[in-house]
Amino acid sequence: RDLILKFSSSKANNVSGAFVKVEQIQNSFPFGSCITRSSIDNEDLVRFLVKNFNWVVFGNELKWSWTEPQQGNFNYKDADELLDFCKNNNLEVRGHCIFWEVEYAIQPWVQGLNKSDLTTAVQNRLTDLVTRYKGKFRHYDVDNEMLHGSFYKDRLGKDIQATMFRTSHQLDPSATLFVNDYHIEDGSDVRSSPEEYIRQILDLQRQGAPVGGIGLQGHIDSPVGPIVSSALDKVGTLGLPIWFTELDVSSANEFIRADDLEVMLREAFAHPAVEGIILWGFWELYMSRENAHLVNAEGKINAAGKRYLALKKEWLSRARGYIDVQGSPFAASRVDSIKHPPQEISSLLLLLELLTPRFRCPPLSCCMVVRGNCFCMCDSGTCNWWLLMGNCTSGNPTDNIIVNHDFYKGLYSWHPNCCNGFIVSANSGNQVGLSPKSGGNYAVIKNRTEHWQGLEQDITSKISPGSTYSVSARVGVSGPLSGSTDVMATLKLLNHGSGASYMFIGKTSVSKGKWEMVEGTFSLPTVPNQVIFYLEGPPPGVELLIDSVVIRRPSSSKSE
């Protein structure tokens, strides 16, 4: 698609005919690596790291067995020094990990505690670590490898894992809390199939665990692209961001390693649910797996390393052309050089930016009109680019606080509540008997066993106390239903320590083969710890169809 650059000059003469070359020099997509305290003493390693990665995770230095190897004997020095290093080099950091569920990874003094003392030790670990580093880790792997171990669960009960998540969130609400496990993506372990992972995550959510992200470790040999893609599709139905958190591929032949790494990187980078890729190291002698490095011990980049760098370069945008009266189309994010005969250009304003030639647009936050076309800016801490949305329509897209309201990004930011969901697009046919009313996508919520099971989204951060919000959603039904049924819009309000309460917003009567609108308003005098909007209502076994969801901000906030 065409993107437009607008040029201005301090001179009276126009700038028509100037040649402009535009190259993107940096990608904001998270590419990261594992580091250790000893690895950052290698100056060559650090240079490669800072140049080619923007995120890191610590190999061992945050694990409980490292920070408290003997009871009461604390070691935060290594983690502190690594955090200082990351701050000085503008590297974002994942926290790995608060707990590790596999027994062999747990220090002997913890294994020897009775139930009461273990409960106290777990609470102390949470308080000490998460309070000490509040706001410094963007993510936490809360309880590592819960599909492969059950040390804490066996000793403290099934609720302990959800408690770890809830307490971590209370201590540092800014951190996104992840589950993290291995062999999800390769189909080699029945304990950790995508289906088992989904079941575990839904179970945690039912217990009130604020699971915010899904970690796939990605320790893999001989990856098969369609298997990886299928696993991502399945796990992606949960609507949570997916990260490859410990990716490495191992082969003694560096060229096979390069091919295998490319399979993984392409599958991950192309999938709309994947929001970050962290390698489990890249430098020989500083990695836990042999024959997985990208750079040899002496600093020579091998075939796998060259492939990684080539792919990163491929995923940058470039364009060049001449300025005319109408402006020239480009796809890039930063001007690298400007050549012009003979005019002097003193300033260049990029109105429209596109970071990568892949689909990665989070929720829309603001829009503008350029020659009758609508361009909308992404709403993300790491995103500052514009996406061409086509011809502008009436209404202000910025009014809507719902993320991915039209399911253009699949189930991104949506969560099927104790059921399953998938997306039907305009190009996929009338799979459940209805065409998308909007001409785009709609969600199908299936395998419902209770009337309250439907599709939900957390809107806590978007709500202001005392403001009135208007709600509308286009809904339908499919499956074993005769006559009509009600579909309702509801708020679930959660306060820590006092359970959940519910607020009815509106309902509509729906029959098969027809779209209807459910509408209503709500206002909250105070905002609880969590506000969840969801649609519910058809009888068990009936599929709920959702085409578009809008929650309008109050008019007083439209200028924000």
Steps between C-alpha positions, in 0.01 A plus 500: 500500500609858435624715784545872460793718611451873533803726451546860600783744425627813672570656160244665279576266213313172484660160552353329196750270331711427807612141532429335834620165628321357804626205698376350821801448725334348805219255566293544813384137499656332807799285407688397812759270648588327824797655681690414818710700741817348360401552137484880526871506586568393140525830310456341157189319616357823641558686174313233302221489761435873511512532121270210418257457792268728695382264777679263738424239762736381774606137477512417872557815699136560594411141588429426865780242514740783402364785709457289818711184467489446877215620719555863595816529287400742225686584180344778293835647397515325163142589407557862610811529284321348200211743542744792511661370181161477328401850608827643369451327165124564455408131517158388621502208744288190563500357853580128498382358727331553839440129561587178318256213540739216408648342813857457375527879460404574861771551761523233775401730787171579329433133430546423871238746631170387647175638357472793738862608459484453123192723482688770690810459284296534180336819625837640608652420161219685323518801728880524498551462125203677346508792746876545457471518120160666465473667161836367374391178328248529218404131531521227762491126442310436822524122545719343235407171328174420678420236236815309593512535877273537802724553804307793648162377382551158663605651834287815525189410300372571149421865579862593575588566136213744452595660832853557370355686202257707708762598756756589231244727336416667830868567569580629149192572285723634220655162419337263251479154657583200282464127505809340347559145380672287236411268210170682444602591146652174374245227581762278667359481855146394590534678836538836330278493194331827401173354629650425843652846515165660417328288765754607762473870414119492507512324837730770638269770368199333660685527831554872445862486386579811289685311229616768257721310256592157370863392491617233257858415587591373154788263575462304179676276250393452138192725514215439255336825397137380471519334844634820657238708318219270609610519864510880482153509346360283778662686789420830330127438542538603864559857385813546712833623361741215422875530544772255411692537824802266469536424130794295380552235233783252522697333222869421467472613137477879511324515162225263615482707818454811286216338303328381817537840664346665195199268520439602861559871447276520195216310665524711814542838331214436255244399762276785621486367858880491543623824652861422581787256439773440757795276411650292779842647428704545183871481590686170525610407854224720646212268409336209680458293181787392282499573127235770532719811484495772233847634576804281557711535814761711318233744376442369147137511386404155370235404243219508756605845619518631144151362435363676807653832392376455142144440617505806723621705205233349274233613745595866468336739250676699228390741229635775276351749255463862389285763664221633285218740565274222623762336722670165457405163648738329738496217753758570768553648841808723484687705242852369450620751238366781283646607163356796315581719195518789566244580772585492869263298716527606862231283652326176421177396665402135479125499538462129444725222623497126449744298708488159334338333198297272727165534673553635849244767585389514864191695609438830322543816701480792256420556136551766235375568148747537211343555158183318593679201650491410867831431678499378859784492749570192707451511876805320639800590711736378229304617198487843338394432146200551278285248318288583198142403587333590169225756446392674817150433626277699731570479869820534694698173543676644803171490696515122529688362801467141379821355359465312169129579490448353151720189546734611223783361714323175578432460872779737603410653843182289522459198730246221448363440850524126573427415137667528160490747216606552140470767234292498182610744230318634196723284281445175689136444410190478718644238730226538760220634287561875513711740298695767689264795527793740488656326200801404713541238774288370783563273799331165562492382863441126521517203740289694747369292791345785706291800399756745651784374282590746226766749395661751735752784507666676793422875479621604846758751383251670264232581761466829690280518813173686457510502119217348296594261219273387216526140382397335174580160351374319193420141598355183354458132584549165329449136587222299667250778567132529410338836541694782662725556800642794691858624465619732776781748557638483853778642717688281746641711786781352709634637827783313671373335814128552432433283197311589183184698434316546170337794323238444230541739205247391241352209308335417169296212361681305227396222263708302252587655165477863606723758663361710787637785710537482878528848649518671837692737725692473825673721752720402795525735801835340583725276292567159659824304466377343177220582256421232243248552220342190351217373282300197614156346493416230243420154643782244532598349166392807302779692332522874570597718202647848550563734207594837652530636853509867597525664841501876448700730718294782655498813288714692750798276425488514119766767481754301701 
